[in-house]
């Protein structure tokens, strides 16, 4: 199991750096209140970028930041274990990207009981589960996944002229992020009589599963000529499956996240477009929010980072600031 731990504290004129994975570097001020960022994984470019933004903000603000993650996004139990261990070590603010929208609730409840501030990033907590448990979250930081799904669907309609047999690679079922992207996509294409979703299946956010699942889709539905993938890692796997079938250029692929490998695929023409999020901005805003909470300052209940569509004709611009 891979775990990455980083600490960053700024003294009067000296900043501590990041240590290697699995080893916490020395902090300049051990007495400084600790902030923990618990990511779904650090085996994804998206979350590596989020970590980068968080660490840069921590260095600038002098925040004592620890970053940890499970090896796989689907490992909810490991994420819960990480959070429980951090609670025991006395962190003051918990920043977390939930691996499960409902499953994260007991961990947040424990943080609440310990008097720890909680900021949720990227994936919302299930509202009914949160209400039933009576948990408190200080702020949510992320993007509008439903709107992003609609943007992807509208672009696919435009690119296909409203005629397509679509294979969909879903996120983890019951996971708010993927569910909202899928709902937005379906709402965007539902009135297009020439568009048919012929297969829809999870590939658990992972590239290798994207390859296997889409390869099987093509075997069962050779008429598929378009793909919507709820993240770029699965989309990149689909691109590899398309190449293996000798269909490169014949199937239009739309992804989500605009990670670097996806941008390269867009430039090469193997992916048409991807809905860009700005994970480094999410990490930055999360740490800035933690800093305010440590200082007793109010924070917004919701802070949205914008989304954008990246295509060959419209490359990603500079990351914007978060909407407060």
C-alpha positions in Angstrom: 0.0 0.0 0.0 1.5 3.3 -1.1 1.3 6.3 1.3 2.7 9.7 0.6 3.3 12.0 3.5 4.5 15.5 3.3 4.9 18.3 5.8 5.6 21.9 5.1 6.2 24.7 7.6 7.6 28.1 7.1 9.6 29.7 9.9 10.8 33.3 9.8 12.9 32.9 6.7 13.2 29.1 6.3 10.8 26.6 4.6 10.9 22.9 5.1 10.6 20.7 2.0 8.7 17.6 1.1 10.1 14.2 2.2 10.0 11.0 0.1 6.9 8.9 0.1 6.2 7.1 3.3 8.6 9.3 5.3 7.5 12.5 7.1 10.1 15.2 6.7 11.2 17.3 9.6 9.1 20.4 10.4 10.6 23.6 11.4 8.0 24.2 14.1 6.5 21.0 15.6 4.2 23.1 17.8 2.4 24.6 14.8 -1.2 23.4 14.3 -1.2 20.5 11.8 -3.5 20.4 8.8 -4.0 17.1 7.0 -5.0 16.6 3.3 -6.3 13.1 2.7 -6.6 12.4 -1.0 -8.3 9.5 -2.8 -5.0 8.4 -4.3 -1.6 9.8 -5.4 -1.5 7.4 -8.4 -3.5 9.9 -10.5 -2.2 13.0 -12.2 -5.4 14.8 -11.0 -4.6 14.3 -7.3 -0.9 14.8 -7.8 -1.8 18.3 -9.2 -4.1 18.9 -6.3 -1.3 18.0 -3.9 1.1 20.4 -5.7 -1.3 23.3 -5.3 -1.9 22.5 -1.7 1.9 22.3 -0.9 2.6 25.6 -2.7 -0.1 27.3 -0.7 1.2 25.7 2.5 4.7 27.0 1.9 3.4 30.5 1.2 1.1 30.7 4.2 3.4 28.8 6.7 0.9 26.0 7.2 2.1 22.7 8.7 0.6 20.3 6.1 0.5 16.5 6.0 -0.6 14.8 2.8 -1.7 11.1 2.8 -3.6 8.9 0.4 -4.6 5.3 -0.3 -3.1 3.5 -3.3 -6.4 3.2 -5.1 -9.4 5.5 -5.4 -11.7 2.6 -4.6 -10.0 1.8 -1.3 -12.6 3.4 1.0 -11.5 1.4 4.0 -7.9 2.5 3.7 -9.0 6.2 3.5 -11.1 5.7 6.6 -8.1 4.2 8.4 -5.9 7.1 7.4 -8.4 9.6 8.7 -8.8 7.8 12.0 -5.0 7.7 12.5 -4.7 11.4 11.8 -7.5 12.2 14.3 -5.5 10.3 16.9 -2.4 12.4 16.1 -4.3 15.6 16.9 -4.6 17.4 13.5 -6.6 20.6 13.8 -8.1 20.8 10.2 -9.0 17.8 8.0 -9.1 18.4 4.2 -10.5 15.4 2.5 -11.4 14.2 -1.0 -13.9 11.4 -0.1 -13.5 8.0 -1.8 -17.1 7.4 -1.0 -19.8 10.1 -0.6 -21.7 8.1 2.0 -18.8 6.0 3.4 -16.9 9.1 4.5 -19.7 10.2 6.9 -18.6 8.1 10.0 -15.0 9.5 9.6 -16.3 13.1 9.5 -18.4 12.4 12.5 -15.3 11.3 14.5 -13.5 14.4 13.4 -16.5 16.5 14.6 -16.4 14.8 17.9 -12.7 15.5 18.2 -13.3 19.2 17.5 -11.5 19.1 14.2 -12.5 21.4 11.4 -13.5 19.5 8.2 -13.2 20.8 4.6 -14.4 18.5 1.8 -12.7 18.8 -1.6 -13.7 17.7 -5.1 -16.5 15.1 -4.1 -19.4 16.2 -2.0 -20.7 14.2 1.0 -24.0 12.6 0.4 -26.5 15.2 1.8 -29.0 12.7 3.2 -26.3 10.6 4.9 -24.8 13.8 6.3 -28.2 14.9 7.6 -29.0 11.6 9.2 -25.6 11.5 11.0 -25.8 15.2 12.0 -22.3 15.9 10.8 -20.8 19.3 10.2 -18.6 20.4 7.2 -17.0 23.8 7.3 -16.7 24.2 3.5 -17.0 22.4 0.2 -14.4 23.2 -2.5 -14.9 21.8 -6.0 -16.4 22.2 -9.4 -19.9 21.7 -10.7 -19.7 18.1 -12.0 -23.3 18.1 -13.3 -22.6 21.2 -15.4 -19.3 19.6 -16.6 -21.2 16.5 -17.7 -23.6 18.7 -19.7 -20.7 20.5 -21.3 -19.3 17.1 -22.4 -22.6 16.0 -23.7 -23.2 19.2 -25.7 -19.8 19.0 -27.2 -20.3 15.4 -28.3 -23.6 16.3 -29.9 -21.8 19.1 -31.8 -18.8 16.9 -32.8 -21.0 14.0 -34.1 -23.7 16.1 -35.7 -26.3 14.7 -33.3 -25.8 11.1 -34.5 -23.9 8.6 -32.4 -23.9 5.2 -30.7 -22.3 6.0 -27.4 -20.4 3.8 -25.0 -20.1 5.4 -21.5 -17.4 4.7 -19.0 -18.8 5.6 -15.6 -17.1 6.4 -12.3 -17.7 4.4 -9.2 -21.5 3.8 -8.8 -22.9 5.8 -5.9 -19.9 8.1 -6.0 -21.2 11.7 -6.2 -18.6 13.0 -8.6 -19.2 10.3 -11.3 -22.9 10.2 -10.8 -23.3 13.9 -11.4 -21.1 13.9 -14.5 -23.1 11.0 -15.9 -26.4 12.7 -15.1 -25.3 15.9 -16.7 -24.1 14.1 -19.8 -27.4 12.1 -20.2 -29.5 15.3 -19.7 -27.5 17.0 -22.5 -28.1 14.2 -25.0 -31.5 13.0 -24.0 -33.5 15.0 -26.6 -31.2 14.1 -29.5 -33.0 11.4 -31.4 -29.9 10.4 -33.3 -27.9 9.7 -30.1 -28.2 6.4 -28.4 -26.3 5.2 -25.3 -25.7 1.5 -26.2 -23.6 0.6 -23.3 -22.7 2.2 -19.9 -20.4 0.6 -17.4 -18.0 1.5 -14.6 -14.3 1.3 -15.0 -13.6 2.5 -11.4 -11.7 5.6 -12.6 -8.7 3.5 -13.6 -6.8 3.4 -16.9 -6.3 -0.3 -17.1 -10.0 -1.0 -16.3 -10.9 1.6 -18.9 -9.0 -0.5 -21.5 -10.5 -3.8 -20.4 -14.1 -2.5 -20.0 -14.1 -0.6 -23.3 -12.5 -3.5 -25.1 -15.4 -5.7 -24.0 -17.9 -3.0 -24.9 -16.5 -3.0 -28.5 -16.8 -6.8 -28.7 -20.4 -6.6 -27.6 -21.3 -3.4 -29.5 -19.1 -3.0 -32.6 -21.5 -0.1 -33.7 -20.1 2.2 -31.0 -18.7 5.3 -32.6 -18.4 7.7 -29.6 -17.3 7.5 -26.0 -18.0 9.6 -23.0 -15.7 8.8 -20.1 -16.3 10.3 -16.6 -12.6 10.8 -16.2 -9.5 11.0 -18.4 -7.8 7.9 -17.0 -10.6 5.7 -18.2 -10.7 7.6 -21.5 -7.0 7.0 -22.1 -7.6 3.3 -21.5 -10.5 3.4 -24.0 -8.1 5.1 -26.5 -5.7 2.1 -26.1 -8.6 -0.3 -26.6 -9.6 1.6 -29.7 -6.1 1.3 -31.1 -5.9 -2.4 -30.3 -9.1 -2.8 -32.4 -7.6 -0.8 -35.3 -10.3 1.8 -34.9 -8.2 4.9 -34.1 -9.8 7.9 -35.7 -13.2 6.1 -36.1 -14.5 6.5 -32.5 -14.8 10.0 -31.0 -13.7 10.2 -27.3 -14.7 12.8 -24.8 -13.1 12.7 -21.4 -13.1 14.7 -18.1 -10.3 16.4 -16.1 -7.9 17.5 -18.9 -4.9 15.8 -17.3 -1.6 16.1 -19.1 -1.8 12.8 -20.9 -5.3 13.6 -22.1 -4.1 17.0 -23.4 -1.4 15.2 -25.4 -4.0 12.8 -26.7 -6.2 15.8 -27.7 -3.2 17.3 -29.6 -2.6 14.0 -31.3 -6.3 13.7 -32.2 -7.1 10.4 -30.3 -9.3 12.3 -27.8 -11.6 15.0 -29.1 -12.0 17.0 -25.9 -12.0 16.9 -22.1 -13.7 19.0 -19.5 -11.0 20.7 -17.5 -11.0 21.1 -13.8 -8.3 22.8 -11.9 -7.2 20.5 -9.1 -4.2 22.6 -8.2 -6.6 25.5 -7.5 -8.7 23.2 -5.3 -5.6 22.3 -3.3 -4.7 25.9 -3.0 -8.1 27.0 -1.9 -8.4 24.1 0.6 -5.2 25.1 2.3 -6.2 28.8 2.3 -9.5 27.8 3.9 -7.7 25.7 6.5 -5.5 28.7 7.3 -8.5 30.9 7.9 -10.2 28.3 10.1 -7.0 28.1 12.2 -7.2 31.8 12.7 -10.8 31.8 13.6 -11.9 33.5 10.5 -15.2 32.7 8.7 -15.1 30.7 5.4 -17.8 30.2 2.7 -19.9 27.1 2.9 -19.2 26.4 -0.8 -16.3 27.5 -3.0 -16.5 26.6 -6.7 -13.6 26.3 -9.0 -14.5 26.9 -12.7 -14.6 24.2 -15.4 -13.8 24.6 -19.1 -13.7 22.5 -22.2 -10.3 21.7 -23.7 -10.2 20.7 -27.4 -7.5 20.8 -30.1 -8.7 24.2 -31.2 -9.1 25.4 -27.6 -6.2 24.4 -25.4 -6.4 24.8 -21.6 -5.6 28.3 -20.4 -4.0 29.4 -17.2 -5.7 28.1 -14.0 -8.3 30.7 -12.7 -8.9 31.7 -9.2 -11.7 30.1 -7.2 -15.1 31.7 -7.1 -15.8 32.8 -3.5 
